[in-house]
Amino acid sequence: MDPLGENLLIVLKRIENACRQCGRSPAEVRLLMAAKTVPPERIKAAFEAGQTLMGENKVQEIKEKYDALKEIPHELHFIGHLQSKKIKDILKYGVQCVQSLDRLSLAEKLQQRLQFENRHLKVFIQVNTSEEESKFGVSPDEAVNLVKQVAALDRLHIRGLMTIGLFSTEAEKVRPCFQKLKRLQSEIRALEIPGVEMNELSMGMSNDLEIAVAEGATIVRVGTAIFGKRKYPDSYYWDERQVGS
Ligand SMILES: *Cc1c(COP(=O)(O)O)cnc(C)c1O
């Protein structure tokens, strides 16, 4: 079997085992393929192997891969830092969910554009659970307030929360981040804010997906374990000063 197919099976098995360990059903956890830097042929191969959900960090990459992938039914989530000047593009190129909504100004601009196009969009609120300066996401203290403000924008439909755990070689160090996201989910649920669904928790990546599943992830975002190592460090995708996209 080609390594991609094999890698996918290994990742799916890891999810399944993690679910079994904590008594969850594997059907509760979706695999999102983090496709940054991956050429469309490889993504296509993953779709052919049965995957349906992909995530991209950069609008430019979405554009570049769009033609090659548009005939294949799949779901595309935006998981990178979104600049407001790229809003038109993410709507044009088939993004169905923005997982990285982290500020009111962006939400308001999305609302405005969606109104103009008479469309709606699913969003997750991205929370900076590790509280590292370099990381995007609303701080946990401000998350509830942002959810309330976004809930008032009728074109945006909140479905849950997303976080990137602490970047650490010790996977266990991320567990408190995931627990923080889970606690926030419960807190927001208890408020019963009209129009807000809190069913999704997007957390966990190649190194720590088992911990995320144990802490309640409904979506794990996996790149390296499926597609292999990337050429650039992740900071390349997250540091605005470097990317400038
Ligand atoms: C790259 C990326 C991932 C996947 O990371 P891996 O360690 O390669 O599995 C998940 N989420 C986001 C937001 C990413 O940028």
The ligand as a Gaussian input file, in Angstrom:
#p B3LYP/6-31G(d) Opt

LIG

0 1
 C       -0.663000      22.318000      10.765000
 C       -1.855000      22.368000      11.624000
 C       -2.395000      21.201000      12.188000
 C       -1.785000      19.834000      12.011000
 O       -0.549000      19.739000      12.627000
 P        0.315000      18.388000      12.556000
 O        1.193000      18.470000      13.718000
 O        1.028000      18.410000      11.253000
 O       -0.652000      17.250000      12.628000
 C       -3.543000      21.338000      12.958000
 N       -4.124000      22.537000      13.167000
 C       -3.644000      23.662000      12.640000
 C       -4.339000      24.935000      12.895000
 C       -2.496000      23.610000      11.862000
 O       -2.002000      24.754000      11.353000

